[in-house]
Amino acid sequence: MPELPDITVYIEVLGKRILGQRLERVRIVSPFLLRSVEPPVASAAEKKVVELRRMGKRICIGLGEDETERPKTVAEYATAQKWDAGKRAYATEASEIWLVLHLMIAGRLHWKDGPPRKAAATGSTNKGAKLSKQHLAAFDFGNGSLLWTEAGSQKRASLHLARGEAGLAELDRGGLEVLNATLEQFSKVLKSENHTLKRALTDPEWFSGIGNAYSDEILWEAKLSPLLQTHKMKEEEIARLFEATKKSLTEWTERLRAETGEKFPEGVTAFRPEMAVHGKYKQACPRCGGAVQRIKYAANETNYCPTCQTGGKLLADRAFSRLLREDWPKTPEELEMRMGRRKA
């Protein structure tokens, strides 16, 4: 699932393409995509994009009537003071209608340059890029189309329409924006209830924009166990986690921004070769060289380094630990010995 760094870069490149552009129409292909009734989709047509905002792991496109000159680059947004850090937004005027895009695990965005196409035979305007069965929706502008796809058969991506700031606020899960927060604010959220660190970091009501992938990287950076209980954390551990969260999110955003450049980001993925532990099960930890381990549950898994994060302890995998019970190995070395005997 695209998380804070990915969504931030999506918004930046979208700003250079659609801010100030008029949305000519919305084409919804999948009947499962639209999750709201009011305001209707038709109300978004022919309005200009006046704001782009990140809300958690969602992309918010604000539509209204803006007559100001459109900034050309991300740098212009900043120097013109059109960037609102508190709202994580690029804006020109107040928005009347919001399109709220939640990509979920397999949803991705694509940009198709070009003005509306002309039908060869009749000369009539056939607006927007052609769509396939994999497409969920298309948002057609005068300078191109924003295409939304989702791989697989499980249609989890969602589109909500909201009216004004009040309507948008109803969709906000309220998680803390760590990059704009103080250590005291961060600590207060962690101490509010008792959960594992993995759950705390990925709960959108606790922290905004962090999911399965970057939480693994944050915990590795902080040298903390994903199963450490928040009420058992020492002040030094909280401070370490706070700095690791800011460092990981900032560095990954900068890395993705540099890789993207002026292009539209394609190939957005939660599994990247530069990551330390996420998706690196059985591979060498870049810090200590030990084998990365996992906790597997449902469709996801948590990756961690036992040497760096758990004092050498192997955390119980729900599937295998229930099967083995008291025979579950306590260390990576014991696990390797058991696996070796099974292969023999």
Contacts in CASP RR format, 6 or more apart in sequence:
PFRMAT RR
TARGET T0000
AUTHOR 0000-0000-0000
METHOD contacts of the structure
MODEL  1
MPELPDITVYIEVLGKRILGQRLERVRIVSPFLLRSVEPPVASAAEKKVV
ELRRMGKRICIGLGEDETERPKTVAEYATAQKWDAGKRAYATEASEIWLV
LHLMIAGRLHWKDGPPRKAAATGSTNKGAKLSKQHLAAFDFGNGSLLWTE
AGSQKRASLHLARGEAGLAELDRGGLEVLNATLEQFSKVLKSENHTLKRA
LTDPEWFSGIGNAYSDEILWEAKLSPLLQTHKMKEEEIARLFEATKKSLT
EWTERLRAETGEKFPEGVTAFRPEMAVHGKYKQACPRCGGAVQRIKYAAN
ETNYCPTCQTGGKLLADRAFSRLLREDWPKTPEELEMRMGRRKA
1 57 0 8 1.000
1 103 0 8 1.000
1 104 0 8 1.000
1 105 0 8 1.000
1 211 0 8 1.000
1 212 0 8 1.000
1 213 0 8 1.000
1 270 0 8 1.000
2 10 0 8 1.000
2 57 0 8 1.000
2 103 0 8 1.000
2 107 0 8 1.000
2 108 0 8 1.000
2 268 0 8 1.000
2 270 0 8 1.000
3 57 0 8 1.000
3 209 0 8 1.000
3 210 0 8 1.000
3 211 0 8 1.000
3 213 0 8 1.000
3 214 0 8 1.000
3 270 0 8 1.000
4 54 0 8 1.000
4 56 0 8 1.000
4 57 0 8 1.000
4 208 0 8 1.000
4 209 0 8 1.000
4 210 0 8 1.000
4 214 0 8 1.000
4 249 0 8 1.000
4 253 0 8 1.000
5 214 0 8 1.000
5 249 0 8 1.000
5 252 0 8 1.000
5 253 0 8 1.000
5 255 0 8 1.000
5 256 0 8 1.000
6 256 0 8 1.000
6 265 0 8 1.000
6 268 0 8 1.000
7 54 0 8 1.000
7 56 0 8 1.000
7 57 0 8 1.000
7 58 0 8 1.000
7 59 0 8 1.000
7 209 0 8 1.000
8 54 0 8 1.000
8 88 0 8 1.000
8 253 0 8 1.000
8 256 0 8 1.000
8 257 0 8 1.000
9 253 0 8 1.000
9 256 0 8 1.000
9 257 0 8 1.000
9 260 0 8 1.000
9 265 0 8 1.000
10 59 0 8 1.000
10 109 0 8 1.000
10 265 0 8 1.000
10 268 0 8 1.000
11 52 0 8 1.000
11 53 0 8 1.000
11 54 0 8 1.000
11 59 0 8 1.000
11 88 0 8 1.000
11 90 0 8 1.000
12 74 0 8 1.000
12 90 0 8 1.000
12 257 0 8 1.000
13 111 0 8 1.000
13 260 0 8 1.000
13 262 0 8 1.000
13 263 0 8 1.000
13 264 0 8 1.000
13 265 0 8 1.000
14 52 0 8 1.000
14 59 0 8 1.000
14 61 0 8 1.000
14 109 0 8 1.000
14 146 0 8 1.000
15 49 0 8 1.000
15 52 0 8 1.000
15 74 0 8 1.000
15 77 0 8 1.000
15 90 0 8 1.000
16 72 0 8 1.000
16 73 0 8 1.000
16 74 0 8 1.000
16 262 0 8 1.000
17 111 0 8 1.000
17 141 0 8 1.000
17 143 0 8 1.000
17 144 0 8 1.000
17 146 0 8 1.000
17 264 0 8 1.000
18 49 0 8 1.000
18 52 0 8 1.000
18 61 0 8 1.000
18 139 0 8 1.000
18 141 0 8 1.000
18 143 0 8 1.000
18 146 0 8 1.000
19 49 0 8 1.000
19 50 0 8 1.000
19 51 0 8 1.000
19 52 0 8 1.000
19 70 0 8 1.000
19 71 0 8 1.000
19 90 0 8 1.000
19 92 0 8 1.000
20 48 0 8 1.000
20 49 0 8 1.000
20 50 0 8 1.000
20 66 0 8 1.000
20 70 0 8 1.000
20 92 0 8 1.000
21 48 0 8 1.000
21 49 0 8 1.000
21 70 0 8 1.000
21 141 0 8 1.000
21 142 0 8 1.000
21 143 0 8 1.000
22 46 0 8 1.000
22 47 0 8 1.000
22 48 0 8 1.000
22 49 0 8 1.000
22 141 0 8 1.000
22 142 0 8 1.000
23 44 0 8 1.000
23 45 0 8 1.000
23 46 0 8 1.000
23 47 0 8 1.000
23 48 0 8 1.000
23 49 0 8 1.000
23 63 0 8 1.000
23 139 0 8 1.000
23 140 0 8 1.000
23 141 0 8 1.000
24 45 0 8 1.000
24 46 0 8 1.000
24 116 0 8 1.000
24 127 0 8 1.000
24 140 0 8 1.000
24 141 0 8 1.000
24 142 0 8 1.000
25 45 0 8 1.000
25 127 0 8 1.000
25 140 0 8 1.000
26 41 0 8 1.000
26 44 0 8 1.000
26 45 0 8 1.000
26 99 0 8 1.000
26 137 0 8 1.000
26 138 0 8 1.000
26 139 0 8 1.000
26 140 0 8 1.000
27 128 0 8 1.000
27 131 0 8 1.000
27 137 0 8 1.000
27 138 0 8 1.000
27 139 0 8 1.000
27 140 0 8 1.000
28 34 0 8 1.000
28 41 0 8 1.000
28 136 0 8 1.000
28 137 0 8 1.000
28 159 0 8 1.000
29 131 0 8 1.000
29 135 0 8 1.000
29 136 0 8 1.000
29 137 0 8 1.000
29 138 0 8 1.000
30 135 0 8 1.000
30 136 0 8 1.000
30 137 0 8 1.000
30 150 0 8 1.000
30 155 0 8 1.000
32 155 0 8 1.000
33 136 0 8 1.000
33 137 0 8 1.000
33 148 0 8 1.000
33 155 0 8 1.000
33 157 0 8 1.000
33 158 0 8 1.000
33 159 0 8 1.000
34 41 0 8 1.000
34 158 0 8 1.000
34 159 0 8 1.000
34 160 0 8 1.000
34 161 0 8 1.000
35 158 0 8 1.000
35 159 0 8 1.000
35 160 0 8 1.000
36 159 0 8 1.000
36 160 0 8 1.000
36 161 0 8 1.000
36 162 0 8 1.000
38 161 0 8 1.000
38 163 0 8 1.000
39 97 0 8 1.000
39 161 0 8 1.000
39 162 0 8 1.000
39 163 0 8 1.000
40 161 0 8 1.000
41 161 0 8 1.000
43 97 0 8 1.000
43 161 0 8 1.000
44 63 0 8 1.000
44 97 0 8 1.000
44 99 0 8 1.000
44 161 0 8 1.000
47 63 0 8 1.000
47 64 0 8 1.000
47 65 0 8 1.000
47 96 0 8 1.000
47 97 0 8 1.000
48 63 0 8 1.000
48 64 0 8 1.000
48 65 0 8 1.000
48 66 0 8 1.000
49 61 0 8 1.000
49 62 0 8 1.000
49 63 0 8 1.000
49 64 0 8 1.000
49 141 0 8 1.000
50 62 0 8 1.000
50 63 0 8 1.000
50 64 0 8 1.000
50 65 0 8 1.000
50 66 0 8 1.000
50 91 0 8 1.000
50 92 0 8 1.000
50 93 0 8 1.000
50 94 0 8 1.000
50 95 0 8 1.000
51 60 0 8 1.000
51 61 0 8 1.000
51 62 0 8 1.000
51 89 0 8 1.000
51 90 0 8 1.000
51 91 0 8 1.000
51 92 0 8 1.000
51 93 0 8 1.000
51 94 0 8 1.000
51 95 0 8 1.000
52 59 0 8 1.000
52 60 0 8 1.000
52 61 0 8 1.000
52 62 0 8 1.000
52 89 0 8 1.000
52 90 0 8 1.000
52 91 0 8 1.000
53 59 0 8 1.000
53 60 0 8 1.000
53 62 0 8 1.000
53 87 0 8 1.000
53 88 0 8 1.000
53 89 0 8 1.000
53 90 0 8 1.000
53 91 0 8 1.000
54 60 0 8 1.000
54 88 0 8 1.000
54 89 0 8 1.000
54 209 0 8 1.000
55 88 0 8 1.000
55 100 0 8 1.000
55 168 0 8 1.000
55 171 0 8 1.000
55 172 0 8 1.000
55 208 0 8 1.000
56 173 0 8 1.000
56 175 0 8 1.000
56 204 0 8 1.000
56 208 0 8 1.000
56 209 0 8 1.000
57 102 0 8 1.000
57 103 0 8 1.000
57 204 0 8 1.000
57 209 0 8 1.000
57 211 0 8 1.000
58 100 0 8 1.000
58 101 0 8 1.000
58 102 0 8 1.000
58 103 0 8 1.000
58 171 0 8 1.000
59 100 0 8 1.000
59 101 0 8 1.000
59 103 0 8 1.000
59 109 0 8 1.000
60 89 0 8 1.000
60 98 0 8 1.000
60 99 0 8 1.000
60 100 0 8 1.000
60 101 0 8 1.000
60 168 0 8 1.000
61 98 0 8 1.000
61 99 0 8 1.000
61 100 0 8 1.000
61 101 0 8 1.000
61 139 0 8 1.000
62 95 0 8 1.000
62 96 0 8 1.000
62 97 0 8 1.000
62 98 0 8 1.000
62 99 0 8 1.000
63 95 0 8 1.000
63 96 0 8 1.000
63 97 0 8 1.000
63 98 0 8 1.000
63 99 0 8 1.000
64 93 0 8 1.000
64 94 0 8 1.000
64 95 0 8 1.000
64 96 0 8 1.000
64 97 0 8 1.000
65 93 0 8 1.000
65 96 0 8 1.000
66 92 0 8 1.000
66 93 0 8 1.000
68 92 0 8 1.000
68 93 0 8 1.000
70 92 0 8 1.000
71 77 0 8 1.000
71 80 0 8 1.000
71 82 0 8 1.000
71 90 0 8 1.000
76 82 0 8 1.000
77 83 0 8 1.000
77 90 0 8 1.000
82 90 0 8 1.000
82 91 0 8 1.000
82 92 0 8 1.000
83 89 0 8 1.000
83 90 0 8 1.000
84 91 0 8 1.000
85 180 0 8 1.000
86 177 0 8 1.000
86 180 0 8 1.000
88 177 0 8 1.000
94 164 0 8 1.000
94 165 0 8 1.000
95 164 0 8 1.000
95 165 0 8 1.000
95 168 0 8 1.000
96 163 0 8 1.000
96 164 0 8 1.000
97 161 0 8 1.000
97 162 0 8 1.000
97 163 0 8 1.000
97 164 0 8 1.000
98 160 0 8 1.000
98 161 0 8 1.000
98 162 0 8 1.000
98 163 0 8 1.000
98 164 0 8 1.000
98 167 0 8 1.000
98 168 0 8 1.000
99 139 0 8 1.000
99 159 0 8 1.000
99 160 0 8 1.000
99 161 0 8 1.000
100 159 0 8 1.000
100 160 0 8 1.000
100 161 0 8 1.000
100 162 0 8 1.000
100 168 0 8 1.000
100 171 0 8 1.000
101 109 0 8 1.000
101 148 0 8 1.000
101 157 0 8 1.000
101 159 0 8 1.000
102 157 0 8 1.000
102 158 0 8 1.000
102 159 0 8 1.000
102 160 0 8 1.000
103 109 0 8 1.000
103 148 0 8 1.000
103 150 0 8 1.000
103 157 0 8 1.000
104 150 0 8 1.000
104 156 0 8 1.000
104 157 0 8 1.000
104 158 0 8 1.000
105 156 0 8 1.000
106 150 0 8 1.000
106 151 0 8 1.000
106 152 0 8 1.000
106 154 0 8 1.000
106 156 0 8 1.000
106 157 0 8 1.000
107 136 0 8 1.000
107 148 0 8 1.000
107 149 0 8 1.000
107 150 0 8 1.000
107 151 0 8 1.000
107 157 0 8 1.000
108 148 0 8 1.000
108 149 0 8 1.000
108 150 0 8 1.000
108 151 0 8 1.000
108 266 0 8 1.000
108 267 0 8 1.000
108 268 0 8 1.000
109 146 0 8 1.000
109 147 0 8 1.000
109 148 0 8 1.000
109 149 0 8 1.000
109 264 0 8 1.000
110 146 0 8 1.000
110 147 0 8 1.000
110 148 0 8 1.000
110 149 0 8 1.000
110 264 0 8 1.000
110 266 0 8 1.000
111 144 0 8 1.000
111 145 0 8 1.000
111 146 0 8 1.000
111 147 0 8 1.000
111 264 0 8 1.000
112 128 0 8 1.000
112 129 0 8 1.000
112 144 0 8 1.000
112 145 0 8 1.000
112 147 0 8 1.000
113 143 0 8 1.000
113 144 0 8 1.000
114 142 0 8 1.000
114 143 0 8 1.000
114 144 0 8 1.000
114 145 0 8 1.000
115 142 0 8 1.000
115 143 0 8 1.000
115 144 0 8 1.000
116 125 0 8 1.000
116 126 0 8 1.000
116 127 0 8 1.000
116 128 0 8 1.000
116 140 0 8 1.000
116 142 0 8 1.000
117 125 0 8 1.000
117 126 0 8 1.000
117 127 0 8 1.000
117 128 0 8 1.000
118 124 0 8 1.000
118 125 0 8 1.000
118 126 0 8 1.000
119 125 0 8 1.000
119 126 0 8 1.000
127 140 0 8 1.000
128 138 0 8 1.000
128 140 0 8 1.000
128 144 0 8 1.000
128 145 0 8 1.000
129 138 0 8 1.000
129 140 0 8 1.000
129 144 0 8 1.000
129 145 0 8 1.000
129 147 0 8 1.000
131 138 0 8 1.000
131 147 0 8 1.000
134 149 0 8 1.000
134 150 0 8 1.000
134 151 0 8 1.000
135 147 0 8 1.000
135 148 0 8 1.000
135 149 0 8 1.000
136 148 0 8 1.000
136 149 0 8 1.000
136 150 0 8 1.000
136 155 0 8 1.000
136 157 0 8 1.000
136 159 0 8 1.000
137 147 0 8 1.000
137 148 0 8 1.000
137 159 0 8 1.000
138 145 0 8 1.000
138 146 0 8 1.000
138 147 0 8 1.000
138 148 0 8 1.000
139 145 0 8 1.000
139 146 0 8 1.000
139 148 0 8 1.000
148 157 0 8 1.000
150 156 0 8 1.000
150 157 0 8 1.000
160 171 0 8 1.000
162 168 0 8 1.000
162 170 0 8 1.000
162 171 0 8 1.000
173 204 0 8 1.000
173 205 0 8 1.000
173 208 0 8 1.000
174 204 0 8 1.000
174 205 0 8 1.000
174 208 0 8 1.000
175 189 0 8 1.000
175 204 0 8 1.000
175 205 0 8 1.000
175 206 0 8 1.000
175 207 0 8 1.000
175 208 0 8 1.000
176 185 0 8 1.000
176 186 0 8 1.000
176 189 0 8 1.000
176 206 0 8 1.000
176 207 0 8 1.000
176 208 0 8 1.000
177 208 0 8 1.000
178 186 0 8 1.000
178 207 0 8 1.000
178 208 0 8 1.000
178 210 0 8 1.000
178 242 0 8 1.000
178 245 0 8 1.000
178 246 0 8 1.000
178 249 0 8 1.000
179 246 0 8 1.000
179 249 0 8 1.000
179 250 0 8 1.000
183 238 0 8 1.000
183 239 0 8 1.000
183 242 0 8 1.000
186 238 0 8 1.000
186 241 0 8 1.000
186 242 0 8 1.000
186 245 0 8 1.000
187 235 0 8 1.000
187 238 0 8 1.000
187 242 0 8 1.000
189 200 0 8 1.000
189 206 0 8 1.000
189 207 0 8 1.000
190 200 0 8 1.000
190 206 0 8 1.000
190 230 0 8 1.000
190 233 0 8 1.000
190 238 0 8 1.000
190 241 0 8 1.000
191 230 0 8 1.000
191 231 0 8 1.000
192 206 0 8 1.000
193 230 0 8 1.000
194 229 0 8 1.000
194 230 0 8 1.000
194 231 0 8 1.000
195 203 0 8 1.000
195 229 0 8 1.000
195 230 0 8 1.000
196 226 0 8 1.000
196 227 0 8 1.000
196 228 0 8 1.000
196 229 0 8 1.000
196 230 0 8 1.000
197 219 0 8 1.000
197 224 0 8 1.000
197 225 0 8 1.000
197 226 0 8 1.000
197 227 0 8 1.000
197 228 0 8 1.000
197 230 0 8 1.000
197 233 0 8 1.000
197 241 0 8 1.000
198 215 0 8 1.000
198 219 0 8 1.000
198 226 0 8 1.000
198 227 0 8 1.000
198 302 0 8 1.000
200 206 0 8 1.000
200 207 0 8 1.000
200 230 0 8 1.000
201 207 0 8 1.000
201 210 0 8 1.000
201 211 0 8 1.000
201 215 0 8 1.000
201 218 0 8 1.000
201 219 0 8 1.000
201 245 0 8 1.000
202 210 0 8 1.000
202 211 0 8 1.000
202 212 0 8 1.000
202 215 0 8 1.000
207 245 0 8 1.000
210 218 0 8 1.000
210 245 0 8 1.000
210 249 0 8 1.000
212 270 0 8 1.000
212 278 0 8 1.000
212 300 0 8 1.000
212 302 0 8 1.000
213 270 0 8 1.000
213 271 0 8 1.000
213 275 0 8 1.000
213 278 0 8 1.000
214 248 0 8 1.000
214 249 0 8 1.000
214 252 0 8 1.000
214 278 0 8 1.000
215 226 0 8 1.000
215 302 0 8 1.000
216 226 0 8 1.000
216 275 0 8 1.000
216 277 0 8 1.000
216 278 0 8 1.000
216 279 0 8 1.000
216 302 0 8 1.000
216 303 0 8 1.000
216 304 0 8 1.000
217 248 0 8 1.000
217 252 0 8 1.000
217 275 0 8 1.000
217 276 0 8 1.000
217 277 0 8 1.000
217 278 0 8 1.000
218 241 0 8 1.000
218 244 0 8 1.000
218 245 0 8 1.000
218 248 0 8 1.000
218 249 0 8 1.000
219 225 0 8 1.000
219 226 0 8 1.000
219 241 0 8 1.000
219 244 0 8 1.000
219 304 0 8 1.000
219 309 0 8 1.000
220 276 0 8 1.000
220 277 0 8 1.000
220 285 0 8 1.000
220 287 0 8 1.000
220 304 0 8 1.000
220 305 0 8 1.000
220 308 0 8 1.000
220 309 0 8 1.000
221 244 0 8 1.000
221 247 0 8 1.000
221 248 0 8 1.000
221 276 0 8 1.000
222 237 0 8 1.000
222 240 0 8 1.000
222 241 0 8 1.000
222 243 0 8 1.000
222 244 0 8 1.000
222 245 0 8 1.000
223 240 0 8 1.000
223 308 0 8 1.000
223 309 0 8 1.000
224 237 0 8 1.000
224 240 0 8 1.000
224 241 0 8 1.000
224 309 0 8 1.000
225 304 0 8 1.000
225 309 0 8 1.000
225 310 0 8 1.000
225 315 0 8 1.000
226 295 0 8 1.000
226 302 0 8 1.000
226 304 0 8 1.000
226 309 0 8 1.000
226 315 0 8 1.000
227 295 0 8 1.000
227 310 0 8 1.000
227 315 0 8 1.000
228 237 0 8 1.000
233 241 0 8 1.000
255 274 0 8 1.000
256 265 0 8 1.000
270 278 0 8 1.000
271 278 0 8 1.000
271 279 0 8 1.000
276 285 0 8 1.000
276 286 0 8 1.000
276 287 0 8 1.000
276 305 0 8 1.000
277 285 0 8 1.000
277 292 0 8 1.000
277 303 0 8 1.000
277 304 0 8 1.000
277 305 0 8 1.000
278 303 0 8 1.000
279 292 0 8 1.000
279 301 0 8 1.000
279 303 0 8 1.000
280 292 0 8 1.000
280 303 0 8 1.000
281 292 0 8 1.000
281 293 0 8 1.000
281 294 0 8 1.000
281 301 0 8 1.000
281 303 0 8 1.000
282 291 0 8 1.000
282 292 0 8 1.000
283 291 0 8 1.000
283 292 0 8 1.000
284 290 0 8 1.000
284 291 0 8 1.000
284 292 0 8 1.000
285 291 0 8 1.000
285 292 0 8 1.000
285 305 0 8 1.000
285 307 0 8 1.000
285 308 0 8 1.000
287 305 0 8 1.000
287 308 0 8 1.000
288 305 0 8 1.000
288 307 0 8 1.000
288 308 0 8 1.000
289 307 0 8 1.000
290 305 0 8 1.000
290 306 0 8 1.000
290 307 0 8 1.000
290 332 0 8 1.000
291 332 0 8 1.000
291 336 0 8 1.000
292 303 0 8 1.000
292 304 0 8 1.000
292 305 0 8 1.000
293 303 0 8 1.000
293 304 0 8 1.000
293 305 0 8 1.000
293 306 0 8 1.000
293 314 0 8 1.000
293 315 0 8 1.000
293 332 0 8 1.000
293 335 0 8 1.000
294 301 0 8 1.000
294 302 0 8 1.000
294 303 0 8 1.000
294 304 0 8 1.000
294 317 0 8 1.000
295 301 0 8 1.000
295 302 0 8 1.000
295 304 0 8 1.000
295 315 0 8 1.000
295 316 0 8 1.000
295 317 0 8 1.000
295 318 0 8 1.000
296 317 0 8 1.000
296 318 0 8 1.000
296 319 0 8 1.000
297 318 0 8 1.000
304 310 0 8 1.000
304 315 0 8 1.000
306 312 0 8 1.000
306 313 0 8 1.000
306 314 0 8 1.000
306 315 0 8 1.000
306 331 0 8 1.000
306 332 0 8 1.000
307 332 0 8 1.000
312 331 0 8 1.000
312 332 0 8 1.000
313 330 0 8 1.000
313 331 0 8 1.000
314 328 0 8 1.000
314 329 0 8 1.000
314 330 0 8 1.000
314 331 0 8 1.000
314 332 0 8 1.000
314 334 0 8 1.000
314 335 0 8 1.000
316 328 0 8 1.000
320 328 0 8 1.000
321 328 0 8 1.000
329 335 0 8 1.000
329 337 0 8 1.000
329 338 0 8 1.000
END
